[in-house]
Amino acid sequence: MRHIIQALVFDIDGVITDGRKYTDGISQEIKSVAYKDMDAITAFRKEGVLVGCISGEDTPFSRSLAGGLDFGALGKKDKLTVLRAFCREYGLDREKICYVGDGKYDLEAIRYAGIGACPHDGLGEVKQEADIILNTSGGQGCIAELYTWFWRKVYRKEKSSDQKVCQNAARIHDIETIVHAHVGMAERILADSELLHTTEAVCREIMNTYRHGGRLFLCGNGGSAADAQHLAAEMVGRFYLERKGWPAEALTTDSSVITALANDYDYNMVFARQVEAKGVAGDVLVGITTSGKSENILKAFDEAEKKGMLTVLMTGEKSGQFPVHADYIIRIPSGDTPRIQEGHMLIGHIMCELIEAGLTEGE
């Protein structure tokens, strides 16, 4: 691997950690590090790659981490100057340096290094300069994913009789990286108290709607249309328990209605017109859109508001930049569409389970 890169250099906050600040309530700052990142650092060094860090922070945590590396500089905002100094000191070819950073102070270092990498949740301007945009967010295994990237680059070029074995191993690493990204998304949901409280409140609202004879409507496009149908099926059928069916309808299933509305009016009206025709005050409309800007969902919400219906938007973390009028917004803490969709189904299944348990309690 050393013939590809001589050194791996990274920022600490936002790369090895999630960039957030935690304290013990007194004075000590607390940070957590993914074990797989520490394993990856060891693996890089076994391959003959020097590993170092440059951080703007100088804390007990950062000092402890830097002490276990080949080199490090703490409390340094001018990371380009430090990186150049490392090149001179260790005789490094800058074209064979991989620098990993997520913030504005990392920009110049990323431009200088032969290979620049940025975590999935890094700043947009940093992503524009980076050669590699990782699927993993800061603190969730960035260095481990990067090791996998270089490992593939080395071993996919291997011409020995073991090439197929190496390629298979690389694919396994790809699978592991994707699963780690999914787990990271689920862990962020678990840590998001606002999202959890919103989910619980939505469950109470839907239970109240059913108790008063109301209906649940769901809508979405593409994969989100399938999610809408899935959740409607769980309500009409069953989730865990044998019980009566509850009225739930995905507004994505009647092809004649949808194509007529798209043809006679506009595709942006395919859900709003159905809400107008079917919804009444007290009903609930759940709109699922990973971007938060699907026009047909937003128009359906406008119509639902006119009719006095409760509205719930299920979306991703970047939807906050779009004006959405909804009573409840469930934002999955990810900007990656597949992870957002996986989060929607996790929350959807949680809602099904809680609603079923609440409505059948005592039966």
Salt bridges, closest charged atoms under 4 A:
ASP11 OD1 - LYS79 NZ 3.09
ASP13 OD1 - LYS31 NZ 3.50
GLU29 OE2 - LYS31 NZ 3.55
ASP58 OD1 - ARG63 NH1 2.75
ASP70 OD1 - ARG45 NH2 3.05
GLU95 OE2 - ARG94 NH2 3.99
ASP106 OD1 - LYS79 NZ 2.92
GLU108 OE2 - ARG111 NH1 2.46
GLU129 OE1 - ARG111 NE 3.36
ASP174 OD1 - ARG152 NH1 2.43
ASP174 OD2 - ARG156 NH2 3.50
GLU176 OE1 - HIS173 ND1 3.52
GLU200 OE2 - ARG204 NE 3.04
GLU234 OE2 - HIS230 NE2 2.98
GLU234 OE2 - HIS349 NE2 3.64
GLU242 OE2 - ARG238 NH1 1.94
GLU249 OE1 - ARG215 NH2 3.12
GLU249 OE2 - LYS278 NZ 2.47
GLU276 OE1 - ARG273 NH1 3.41
GLU295 OE2 - LYS299 NZ 3.81
GLU303 OE1 - LYS306 NZ 3.95
ASP336 OD2 - ARG339 NH1 3.41
GLU342 OE1 - HIS182 ND1 2.60
GLU342 OE2 - ARG339 NH2 2.76
GLU356 OE2 - ARG243 NE 3.00
